[in-house]
Amino acid sequence: MRTAICPGSYDPITLGHLNVIRRAARLFDKVVVCVGVNAGKHALFTLEERMDHIRRVTARLGNVEVASWDGLQVDFAKNYENPVLVRGLRTITDFEYEFQMEMFNKRLNKDVETIFLAAAEKYTYLSSSAVRELALYGADLSSYVPYEILEEVAERGRAK
């Protein structure tokens, strides 16, 4: 069985993230969405809230589970047989960064493969940080975040 691991901060999860997760769910037996713990970032949502959001928006995908990890992705991957890190790419800048990370990951754990999924065209500009800023100013987020969490993201953004 091949397990895809989709690591990220998901603060908040966007339609772009969900697009990559859905595509990975079609390609792999199991998908683990791994929410990273990053104490250096000031998150809009707590770790538990982000995990709950992901569970809600992926509920119809039978082979997706949600986990969290405070450490290196390749160390998290050791928990699974035949793990593959799945990374979404929006731009060439993303590729440069992700390619460098893949090289480090391969040196740290030669058994972990990485694949890159190009973002669907309509999501190439979309990022969680852009969504957070739009939410701060009360913009319509319906084209950017899943409907299941739309109101929560809008309300939390306005509250900041």
Buried (B, 14 or more C-beta within 10 A) or exposed (E): EBBBBBBBBBBBBBBBBBBBBBBBBEEBEBBBBBBBEEEEEEBBBEBEBBBBBBBBBBEEBEBBBBBBBEEBBBBBBEEBEBBBBBBBBBEEEBBEEBEEBBEEBBEEBEEBBBEBBBBBEEBEEBBBEEBBEBBBEEBEBEEBBBEBBBEBBBEBBEEE
